[in-house]
Amino acid sequence: MVNDSELPAETRRDVLKYLGAAAGLGVVGSQTAMNPFAHPVAALQSDEDAFQSDERRLESFDGTELDTTFYEPTADGPHPAILMTHGWGGNKTDLQPLASVYASNGFVVLAYTSRGFGQGGDSGGSGGQVHSTSELEQQDASALIDYLAQQDAVVTDEENNPRIGMDGTSYGGGIQLRTASVDDRLDAIVPRATWNNLAQSLAPNGVIKRGWIEALEFGAQTGNIAPENSETTAGILERGRMTEDDREYYRQRSPVTYDAIEDTPALLIPELTDQLFPINEGVRNFRKLQNDGSEVTLLLGQDGTHILGQPSSYPPGSETSRQFVGRMALQWQEAHLKDGDLDVSTLHYYDAAADAFEAAEEFPPHPERSTTGTVSESVQLSGADGNVASVDVEIEAATEILGLPTLTLDATPTGEGRSHLFVALQRVRDGEATTIKQRVTPLAVTEAGEIELELFGVHATLEAGDRLRVAMSAREDALTSAEVNDLFGGSLYRPSDDNAGIEISGDSEVQLSVPASQELPAAGTVGGMDGGDGEMDGTEGTETAEGTDSDGGMETTEGMETTEGMDGGDGTAAATDDGTTTSGSGPGFGIPAALGGASGLGYLLSRRLGRTESTVSDAEADD
């Protein structure tokens, strides 16, 4: 747990000052990350002469005062409205760039500081306590919709029913989804970089996101957190795991438990490099809304939201992506609130190699392909050494992969303590391995047997002669060159204990299933490589061991049914949301449930406390 009192006073003040702004802006992987003009909407022009704004303190349903800014176009009205709130730890000021764009394009905008946040700021913030996307936060949003319905500047379709949309990132996205599940007056929503299941987001497959837990402790200091939230967090920290009650607390603040959203068109915008909410979370929201009968489009961008650590170690935020996402969000609101034109497909996704967006009529855009490799002899993965085992697939023709891969293998926990398996898909080109999008998927291995693990979603374009590698280790830092500041524990996840490890069973098979544009050839034989020197695959100048080709005896198999990850580990098998079960456990250190965009914090601290020179290769930057 971060003890901010150990930081220099200037650093503490700056962390708390900028965390709120970072919540809305996000790290974009550049030196300008804290500049508001690096915001994803900056590509869209605003015109200060086209609108006016004023500060308003409004009473919510229970008398709690909410700090708001009301933006009104100067053109004759009435106008449709946009309601906006911010990411975790932020305030309404974070929303000014996007609110200005909407107001410049003929929308009334009401931007507000969420309940309990901003109370140390110049405007006094909003009253009440932070209950983390609870029913109270939803009722606040509905009360503000009531208010907008009474404004002469706002178009109403009937009494107390304004023509209105919502937009917001992270915590602001979570509030949109909760509100839309209850209040059918919403005509459109644009949830960006948000979650489907907070328990899975915080402790995927039973392994805690240690770096984010430490970072978000700062975010809690910018709000008046409700005792229930603080007590839940304290209990998880004390126990080092989530109980079933803890998991349920997080799930009740997640779309996975919400009522159907039937009549509110949704533009969902997960991000391909998001560490906190991988695209798996957005895909599950997408599938939920499809099942609910909503009009929904999935837009996979790469804007640089929710990145912790040294930004230059990660695939950068793309200006092309920021421009496209901004235009798409504006077009979505204009189509549903102004009867404008809407030219969208079911899926749009950013291709980093082409620096362009592609479209498809379904997700994933390609069929599931599977390939199988063999484990001729048992492989021992050590928590202390961080050695790596891998299996390669030789790519024979240009192949695009996009979706949620699944890995199946036999594994056994060894030694004493917690045994965590980390898995990454890598592209091997010219002897150098690059972890795709720096995506590393964890799993707490608690018993011997077959593991069926849904990996974090990825996108990559592979060329003939490349190898697609499945790399496995008991340490996350063996698979990625991305760096997390030592203040946050030096890694995104809690590693395996030094005396623990994992054995990949000999005389068994490893199967990879991934949506791909071409059939995948048979995989090779699983082989091991050293990993104890701290220079891991994907680091510039590090040549990695190549996988051994098979004798041709392996067959390419059909895709398998996948399961979702566990909620976050107390040593029992956890039921997933599709009714299957997955064995696993692990620590479940918790944080306040409604996390959001604390993504600028890593950048701030890397600048304040000293940054490590990047070891990222040019190839990694393209991924």
N, C-alpha and C positions, 0 to 999 in steps of 0.2 A: 504494500500500500504506500502510495506517495505521501511523504510528510513534507508539505510545502513550507513548513517553518524552517526546514534545512536549506531552502533556497535563499539567495540574496534577496533583500527587500525589493530591489528594482525588478528582479525577475518575477517575484511573486505578483507584484502589481501588474506587470505586463502580461503575465499568463492570464490573470483574471480579467484584465481589460480586453485582451485580444481573443480570448477563448470564445466569447459571445459572438464577435464578428466572424471568427473562423467557422463557427457553427453554420452560418449561412453561406459563407464563401467557399470553404473547402480548399484543400491544398490542390494546386494545379501542376505541381511538379516543376516549378520554376522559381527564380528569385523574386518574382512579382506576386507570389502566392497571397500575400496579405494585402495587396493592392485591390481595392474594390473594382477597379476596371478589369481585373482578371476574372471577375464573376462570369459564370456561364452565359448570362444574358447580356453581357457587355457588347456582344456582336450585334445586338439589336439597338437601334438608335432611339434615344428618348429626346423629347423636345420640351424644355422647361417652360416655354411659352404656351404649350398646348394644355397645361393643367395648372391647378393651384392646390395647395395642401394646407391642412391645419391639424393641430394636435387636439385630441378629444379624449376625455376620461369618461368611459361608459360603464353603466352598471350591468352586471350579468344577472342571470336568473335568480341568484341568491343574494344579491346586493354587493357582491365582490366587484371592486373597481378594476377595469381593464384599461391599460394604457394603449391608445390607438392613434394612428395617423389616417386621416381621411383625405384621399386624393380625388379631385373632381376635374374632369376635362373642361376647358373653357368654351368649347363648342356647345351649341344648343343641345339640350338633352330632351328627355331623360336617356340614360345610358344603362347597359347591363353592368353588373358588378362582379368584382373578384375579391374574395376573402382570402387573406394570407396570414400565416404565422411561421415561425422560425424553427431552427434546429435546437437541439438540447444545449442549454447553457447560453442561448442567444437572447435577442430582443428584437423589437420591431425595426430598429435601425438597420439591421442586416438586410431587410427586405427592400430598402429604398431603391437600389438599382432596378430590380425587377418590377416593383410597383410603378416606377417612373415610366418604364416601357409600356406597361399596360395602360396607364393613364394617358400617355401620348398617343395611344391607338384607340381612344374613345371608350375606355372602361372607367367607371368609378371603382376605386380600390380602397378597401379597409384593411390596413396592415396592423396587426396587434401583437403585443407581448403576451405570451401565454401565461396563464394563472401561475403566480408564485415566482416568476422570473423578472429580472431587471430591477430588483428592489434597491440595489445599491447605486443605480445610475442616476443621471441628472434629472430624468423625468419621473423618478420615483418608482418606475416599473408597475407591474400589475399586482394587485392584492391577492390574498389567499395563499395556499400552499400548493406545491407541485405534487400532483397525484399520478403523473406519468400515464398520459393517454387513457385516463379512467373515464367513467361516465361524466364526471364533472367537467373535464376538458371538452367532451362532446357537447355538453349542455351550454358551455360558454360559446362554442361556435354557433349553435342553434340560436342562442340569444342575440348574437351579432347579426345573424340572418334576419331575425325579427326586426332589429334596428334598421337594417338596410331597406327592408320593405316599407318603412315609414318615411324614407327620404324622397323628396320630390325629384332629386337628381337621378333616381334609380328606376328603371323599367320594372313594372310588376305585371305578371300574367293574370293574377287574381289577387284578392285580398290576402295580405300577409304572405305573399309568394313572389319574391323578387326573381328576376332572371339573373342567375348567379352561378359562378364557378369558383373553384378553389385551386390554389397552387402553393406548393411548399416542398421543402427538402427534409428528409430524415424524420425528426420528430414532427415537423410540419406536414410530412407525408402521412405519418401514422394517424394524426388527428383527422386528416381528410377521410381516410378509409373508415375510421370509427364513425365519423359524422354521417358519411354516405350510407352506412348500414342502418341508420336510424331515421335520418331526416331526408325524405324523398324530394325536398324542394331543390336540392342541388341539381343543376343542369349539366355540369361537367366537372371533372376533377383531374388534376395533374400531380399525382404523388411521385416524387423523385427520390431515388436512393433510400428506400425505406424497407421495412421488414414484413414478413408473414408470421414468423414465430420467434419471439424474443428469446425464449429459452434456448432454442437451437442457434440463434445468432450469437449469443453470449458464450455458450459452451458447446460448440458443435461437436456432436458425437462423443460428448463427455470430457472434452479437453478445453480448459478455459482459455479465452483470449486475454492473456495476462497483460499485454501491452495496452490494450484498450481499456481494461479495467483500471489500470493505473492512470491513464490519461483522463478518463471520464470522472475520476474522483475530483479533478479540478472543476469539471463542468458542474458538479453538484454544489460547489461553493458559490456559484453565481445565482442560485435559486434558494427559495425557502421550501425545503423538501419536507413532505409530510412524514410524520413519525412512522407510519406503516411501511413506507418505502425504506426509510433509514434502518428500521429494525429488521426488515427482510434482508437488506444488504449486510448489516452487521452479523446476523446469524449465519449467513452463507460464508462470510469471511472467517468467522470463528470456527465453523465446521470444516471449511475447505471443500464443500460440496453443496449441491442443491438437493433439498428434500423434495418429495412429491408436492408438498404445499408451496414451496418456492417455485417449482416449475409451473404450477397452476397459476400462481400470482402473475408470472410473466405471460403465460398463454392468454389469460383473461384480458391482457392489454395488447392482443395481437389479432390480426385479421383471421387467423386460423380458427378462432372461436366466434367470430362476428356473424350476425344474421346476413342473409343474402342481400347483395347490392344489385337490384334488378333493373333500375331505370336511370342510372347515372352513368353516362359515358365516361370511360376512364382511359387516359393516356398514361401508362405505367413506364417509368424511366429508371430502371436499374442501370448500374454501371459495371463495365467489364473488369475494372481494376479495383472495385470497392472491397476493402478489407473487412469492413464491419458487417455489411449486408451484401454478400455475394449475389450474383444474378439468380442463384437458386431461390432466394427469397422472393425476388420479383416474378420469377417464373411461376411459383406457387400462387402468388396473388393473381397472376394472369389466368391460370387454370381455374382458380376459384371464381373469378368474375365471368369467365366463359361458362362455367357450370351454372352460375347464377342467372345467366341470360343477358348480361350486360353487353353493351357495345364496348369493345376494349381493343386497344393497340399496344403492342409491346415494343418499346424503343430502347435498344441497348446502346448506350453511349459510352464515351471515355472522356469524361470531363475532369476527372481528378478529385472526386469526392471521397471522403473517409479513407485517407491514406495517412498512416502513422509512421514517423521515422524520417530518414533522410530522403527528401523528395526526389533527388536526382538518381536514387537507386531504383526508382519505380518507373514503369512505363509512363510517359508524361501525359498530362491532360492535353487533348487535341483541340486546337482552335477550330478546326473543321467541325469537330463534334459539338463544340459549344455553340457555333453558329447554327448548325442544323437543328439541334435540340431546342434552341431558343425560338427559331422560326416555327418548328412543329408545335410547340406549346402555344404560341400565339395563334397559329392557324386552328388548333383544336378549340380554343375558346371562342374564336370568331365564328367558327362553323356552328357551334352548339348554342351560342348566346346571341349571335347576330344573323344566323342563317347564311353564313358565308360558305365558300367552296371548301371542300375537304378532300384532299388527294393523298390518302394514306393506304397502306397495306396492313395486314394483320401484324407483320413483323418488319421492323427496320433495325439494322445493326451496323455498327461502325467497323470497317475493315482497315486496320492500321497499316497494312502493307500498301494498300491503294490510297490511303488517306481519303476515303470516300464511304458513303453509306450504300448498303444494298437493301433490297426489299424482298419479301417472300410472303406467301399467303398462309403460312403456318409455321409454328415453332415445335420442334426444330425444323429447319428448312431441308434437311437431308435425312435419309433413313438411318436407322441404327445399324451399325456394322460392328462385328465382333471378331476378335482374334485371340488365339490361345498360345501361350508359351509354356515351357516345362521348367520344373525345378528338379534338376537331376540329383543334387545333394542339398541337405539342409543349409540354410544361410542364417547366421546369427547377427542380429542388429543390436548394437550396444548403445545404451543410453549415455555412457561415458565417452565413447570414441566417436559417435556420430558417423559410423561407416554406412555405406550406401549399397543397396542391392538394386539391380536394374534389369529390365528386359526390353529389347528393342524391336521395332517393326520397321522393315525396310520399305520406304515409300517409292513406288514404281512410277507413279504419274501424279501430276499436280492434284492436290487434295485439300479441300477446305473442311475443317472440323468446327462445329458450333453446336453447343448444347451441354447437357449434364452427363458426363461420362460415368461409367460404373466399373468398379474393379472387384473381382472375386478371387480369393486365394485362401489357403489354409495357413493359420498363424497361431502361435502359442506364446503367452507371456512368460518371461523367464526372470530369474533373480528375485530381488526384493524391492518393493515399492511400486510405483506407477509405471506401467509400460504403455507408451504412446507411440502409435504408428503414424508416420507422416508420409504422404504420397503426393508426388507432383508429376504432371505430364511435361516432358521437355522435348524441344526440337534440337536434334543434333545435326549440325551443318559444318562441314570442314573441320571436324574433330572437336568442335566446341558445343557444349550443351547449354541451352537457354531454357530456364523454367518459364513456361508460357504464362504471360500476364502475372508472373510471380505468384501464381495460385498454388498453395500448399494446403492439402486437406488433412486434418487430424482425425484420429480415432483412438479412444481408450480401449486397449485390448485387455480383457479381464479373464478370459477362459480360452482354452484350446478349441479350435474348430474352424469351420468355414466362415469367412468374412465376406459380406457383400456390401460394398461401400459406395455410396453416391459421392463422386468427387465434385468439387466446386466447378461451376460452369466456366468454359473457356471458349475462345475463338482463336484460330490460327490458320494460316495458309502455308501448306507444306509443298515443297518442290520435289520433283523426281531426284532421287539420290539422298534426300534427307532421311533421317530416322526419327520416328516417333518413339520416345523412350518413356517407360513407366519407371520412375525412380522412387525408392522406398528407404526410409531411415527411421531411427528412433529419436532423431532430433530435427526440428524444423530448419535450423540454420545450416544443415547439411545440404539443403535443397534450394536455397535462395540466396542471392547476394544482397537482397534488400536489408537495410540496417534499421534497427530501432534503438533510440537513444537509451543509454544505460539507466537513465532516470526511470524508465519504464521497464526495467528488467532485462533489456538488451534483446528481447525477442517478442514476437507477437503472441506466441503460445507458451504455455508451461511445458517444458521438455520432459522427457522420461527421467526418472531418477537414475543417478549414476550406476547404481547397483542393479538396475532393471534393464530389460531389453525385450526383444521379440525374436522368435525363431520362425522362419518361413519353412514350412515342412518340406522335406525332400520327397522325391517320387510323387510330386503333385503338379497341379497346373495353376497357372495364373491367367485369368481371362479379362481382357479389356473390351468394353462395349462403349462405343462413342458414335454420335451422329456424324456421318462423313459423306462427302460427295462421291467417293470411290470406295470400292471394296478394299479392305485391309488385308495384306498378305499375312501368312502365318508369322507369329512372333518367334523370337529366338529363345535361347535358354537363359534362365535367370542366372546372373553372375554377380559377384560382390566386388566392391572396390573400397579402398581405404577412404576414410573421411575425417580423420582426426586432426588434420592440419588447419582446419578452419577455412580453407579455401575450397568453396563448394562449387558444384556444377552451376554454370551460368556466370561465373566470374570471368571478367576479361582476362585473356591470356592463359587460362587454365584449361589444359587439354584433358578431357575425361576419358576413362576407359570405355571402349566400345563393347556393346553386347555381343555375345557369341551367336552366330547364325545357327539355325536349326538344320537338321538333316532332311528337312522336307516332310517329316512325318507328322507335323501338326496340321490340323485342318482349320480353316476359317469357319466359325460357327455362327449361328443366328443370334440376334440380340436377345438379351435376357430381360426378365422383369426386374425393375430396380426398386430399391427401398429407400426411404428417406432416413436422415440421420436421427440420432437420439436427441432427447431434449436436454440432457446435460447432467447426468450421471450421479447416481448414489449407489452404484454397485448392482443394480437390478437391470433386467432387460426392460427397455423402455418401448412402449407402444408408439409407433409413428402414426401420422395423421391419415395414412391410407390403409390402416388396419393391420399392417405387418409389424413384426417385432424385430428389434436389433439388439444384440447383446453388447453390453459395454457399461463402463462406469467412468469415474474420474472426478476430479475436483470440479466444483461448480461455483467458484467465486463469483458472486453476483455484483451487479451495479444497478443503480436506479433503472427501472424497466424501460422508461421512454427515452433511451439514448438517442442521440442525434448527432449533428455534424460537429463533433469536436475535432474535425479533421485538420484544421489549421494549427493545432497545438504542436504537433510534431515538428512542423516547419519552424514555429516560433522558438521552440526550445533548442532545435539544432543550431539556430542562429545565435541564441543567447548563451548556450552552454558549450558551444563548439561543435562543429560538424566534422564528420569523417569524410575524407575524399571518396568520391564515388568510385566503385569498381565495376560499374555497369558497362556492358559492351554496347556498341552501336546496334547490334542485332537485338539486344534486350529492349533498347529504347523504342524500336519499331514494334515490339509486341505489346 
